[in-house]
Structures are given as structure tokens and as C-alpha cells.
Amino acid sequence: MSNNTANTSSTSEAISKATSTGRKAYRGEVLHFLADPAKVSEEESYQYFEDGLLVINHGLVEAVGNAKDLLKTLPADVVVTQYDNGLIMPGFIDTHVHYAQSEMVASYGEQLLEWLENYTFPEEKKFADLEHGKRVAEFFLSQLLDAGTTTALVFGTVHKESVEAFFTVAQQKKLRMICGKVLMNQNCPDDLSDTVESGYADSKALIEKWHNTDRLQYAVTPRFAPTCSTEQLNKAGELLKEYPSVYLHTHLSENKDEIAWVSELFPDSDGYLDVYDKSSLLGRRSVFAHGVHLHDHECQRLSETNSAIAFCPTSNLFLGSGCFNLKQAEEFDVNVGLGTDIGAGSSFSMLTTLNEGYKTQQLRGDKLSPYKSLYLATLGGAIALDLEGTIGNFIQGAEADFIVLDYQATPLMDVRIKRCTTLTEKLFVLSMLGDDRHVKATHIMGEKV
């Protein structure tokens, strides 16, 4: 009995010592979300600590709360980093972005289908080269981190090498990232086309190598219905059945000409979403980019299957696609995250994306509160990606990917913030005037990067 007690005591001391050395804490204003502001009152949707403390233990969140309460519980040797004149938040989550389009951002003058033909396809041909892919992936991920984005759902290209390159660099940076090889076997350049068989085989090999390796996950990625035969979409559905924990990532109802084209190509389907539904591509880890022009019955089906929409306002405005109906999505309880959609989107910054998102809803005659905006950029994105509890907020055990937003990064922000009298006003100013300059620090698993 006494030996057991001694062993237990010794073990506890060892654990306590290890825990203490693995701990670190960050003090300042802290904000994170607990629920969708559209489903509960705004006050219930978030936690805000004017003088808060975020305690990290070996890369995971141990506690968050008022500094005066939590500081008393910490061992004396825990280092506390103070962030003044800023806001500590979970890292931003980008639910739709194309890393291979990083170097063709701001390509002039086209709508979706012409833009793909004139700019996108020529750019993506370069990604047969693994080293080119690694160089662009390094640039892309650095841009995301500079902008405070710590997780993204990413399109590769049709080349298997593009995903190898992306995951290799993301793994080195210890990031939680999701990516997939594009499937595309019709209505595209011959040298960007795969086949039903090669697309399946390449995807399967990438899943076996990379899915759930460290913090990396795989997404089966048909480009969009027009570039995929029914056979290829069905094969994508087979991959989802074989590997139930992988993602499905594609485009949906972005542009009216695109929707008309889908109707011509798939005359037996009841609309755009039904093309994917017939191939068993809807589900909890299925993310459809855009959804600008959805019918109520399509929203109902997205909701029934727990599928998600990536709302990409900068891209929708840049390509003239239209304004996403967020209120419709809320009415049908559709999961929604935010996407920058680089390179049709014109900024890596999620703050800039919030700015454009607000304007799209204004054009619809709707209001987008700063609470809903910042929810979509953090916890909303985590829920859309089926990663609630892993990323997106500061609940105990979540991975400690977080950022610090700087109230004094620009003279205009500094002056405007000083005039704010409420948290609501302060958050709105951040979402309207903020960009990558306002990200003071980005932390991955508790480490500043």
C-alpha cells in the first residue's frame, strides 16, 4: 500500500513538472465564440475578457478566462506574454482557397468561365513540377500566416505533384491543412486532364500517404461538375465511401452561365446540387464553394446532409458572380464558413474578406453583424470543416492556433478604435478597416511563427 502511494506521488510530481515546463500563458484582451450568433443571442454566442489569460499546455488550450483568476492557479515558472493594445483570437479559418493561383491574383476583366480559360488553366499547368509547387506553397502558406489564417481547405491542381508539394511544406510548418488533387476529365485543356482511373488511383495514393498524417487531411476534389464526367463524379463518391473521414471539396452555383452549362451537360439532374447528390458527394465533410444562386430545395438538401457552403465575398464581387444569400442559409440551418478563394479573391486577409462580406449583405438589404462575421471566420469555419473542438475557439483541449490583432497598426485604426465605446463598435471597426497589417502575431500550437 505504501509503495503504491509513493509511486503515485512520484508519478504525479513528474507529470506536474512536465506540465509546468510545457505551459505558457498569454495575457490581453481575449475573444472567442461558443455558438452561432444567429442561433442564440449575441451575448451568449461569445466570451470576451477585457483582461484575459489564455493558458497553453503542450500546444493545446488548457484554460481561458479572467487574468486575475487564472494567474493565481499557475506555477511560478510559467512565462506570461503580455499583448497590449490588441485582441487575442483563434486563428482564422479559410474554407476555400486555391494555392496554385497565388501568383495570378488580380487578373483583369473576366467572369468565371472566361477567367478559367484565359488565366487559371495556363497558370495551373506549371504545377506538374514538384519544385515549382513547393516554392508557391511556401509563399502561399507564409501569406496565410501573415494574414492570421492558421487552417485552410485548399485546392491543388490536377497534378499529383501539386498536393505532394503542398503537404510537404505544410507538414514542415506543423500546420492543420486540408488539400486535394483536382479531378478533371472533360471540358478542359488536354494537358490538364486526368482520367476516371488515373484520378481515382492518384487520389487513393495521396490519401494513403497524407490523410491524418500529423495535422494534414485530404479532400477529394472534383473541380466542378462541368469538368467532370458522371463516371468521374461517381468514382469520387466511391473514394468517400472507402475513406469516410476524408473531405469533399468542389464548386457550386457560383455563376449564372455556369449553372446554365451544368443544366445542358446534366439534363437528367434536378439542378446543380443534384448532380453531386446523385454521385453521393453530399455529407458532413462536404464543402461547396460559393452557392451564390441556390434554390430553397437545394439549401434544404445541404442542411439535411450537414454539408457546408464556403462564402467567398471578395471573389464573388471580383468576378461579378453575385451576392451570397446568408439569410437563406441561416433559415435552412446550412453550415457556412468563409473563403478567400485566392486567386479570384483579391486578398489573403480574412479581415478584408469580412469587409467585403458585410458589403454583399448590404447590397441584399441585410445586415451582417461583426459578431457573425468573426464567428464565420473562426468557429463557423471549424464547424463547416467538422473540426469543432479541434480548432476555432479556446475550449479546453483545442489546438492552440491563435492570433493577436493590433489596434494601433495604422494611424486610422488607432484613431478610430480610440473613439469606440462598445465592444460591438470595436469589432466592427476591426472588420471594416483591418487587413494583414493588423495581425501582430500568429501562433501555431502555442508557438509564435
Secondary structure as GFF3:
##gff-version 3
##sequence-region A 1 449
A	DSSP	alpha_helix	2	22	.	.	.	ID=ss1
A	DSSP	beta_strand	23	33	.	.	.	ID=ss2
A	DSSP	alpha_helix	42	45	.	.	.	ID=ss3
A	DSSP	beta_strand	46	57	.	.	.	ID=ss4
A	DSSP	beta_strand	60	66	.	.	.	ID=ss5
A	DSSP	alpha_helix	67	70	.	.	.	ID=ss6
A	DSSP	three_ten_helix	71	73	.	.	.	ID=ss7
A	DSSP	beta_strand	80	90	.	.	.	ID=ss8
A	DSSP	beta_strand	92	98	.	.	.	ID=ss9
A	DSSP	three_ten_helix	99	104	.	.	.	ID=ss10
A	DSSP	alpha_helix	112	115	.	.	.	ID=ss11
A	DSSP	pi_helix	116	120	.	.	.	ID=ss12
A	DSSP	alpha_helix	121	124	.	.	.	ID=ss13
A	DSSP	three_ten_helix	125	128	.	.	.	ID=ss14
A	DSSP	alpha_helix	130	146	.	.	.	ID=ss15
A	DSSP	beta_strand	149	155	.	.	.	ID=ss16
A	DSSP	alpha_helix	160	172	.	.	.	ID=ss17
A	DSSP	beta_strand	176	180	.	.	.	ID=ss18
A	DSSP	beta_strand	182	183	.	.	.	ID=ss19
A	DSSP	three_ten_helix	190	192	.	.	.	ID=ss20
A	DSSP	alpha_helix	196	210	.	.	.	ID=ss21
A	DSSP	beta_strand	216	222	.	.	.	ID=ss22
A	DSSP	three_ten_helix	225	227	.	.	.	ID=ss23
A	DSSP	alpha_helix	230	242	.	.	.	ID=ss24
A	DSSP	beta_strand	247	252	.	.	.	ID=ss25
A	DSSP	alpha_helix	256	265	.	.	.	ID=ss26
A	DSSP	alpha_helix	272	278	.	.	.	ID=ss27
A	DSSP	beta_strand	286	290	.	.	.	ID=ss28
A	DSSP	alpha_helix	296	304	.	.	.	ID=ss29
A	DSSP	beta_strand	308	311	.	.	.	ID=ss30
A	DSSP	alpha_helix	313	318	.	.	.	ID=ss31
A	DSSP	alpha_helix	326	331	.	.	.	ID=ss32
A	DSSP	beta_strand	335	338	.	.	.	ID=ss33
A	DSSP	alpha_helix	350	363	.	.	.	ID=ss34
A	DSSP	alpha_helix	370	377	.	.	.	ID=ss35
A	DSSP	alpha_helix	379	384	.	.	.	ID=ss36
A	DSSP	beta_strand	402	406	.	.	.	ID=ss37
A	DSSP	alpha_helix	411	418	.	.	.	ID=ss38
A	DSSP	alpha_helix	423	433	.	.	.	ID=ss39
A	DSSP	three_ten_helix	436	438	.	.	.	ID=ss40
A	DSSP	beta_strand	439	444	.	.	.	ID=ss41
A	DSSP	beta_strand	447	448	.	.	.	ID=ss42
###
